[in-house]
Amino acid sequence: MSVTEPAGEPTYETASARIEGIIRRLDSGEAGLRETLELCQEGRALIEFCATELEAVGTGLEELRLDELVARLEASRAPAA
């Protein structure tokens, strides 16, 4: 399985599940040298993808908090009607 779904869109959840599968395979001790290298390369790409996704979500959450703060500040400054 690769990072991308059949529709071409990767998801954090599928990448995370694949990383778990890679870890299980490596832990089994059954992978040969070439397969171990390929799994490590795939795992690294998946981890980088997941890190990017987490960073994007974190940034989005920070923006939401800032928007919330600005709205509260504006509400507190609004003249009472």
Beta strands, then each sheet from edge to edge (+ up, - down):
end
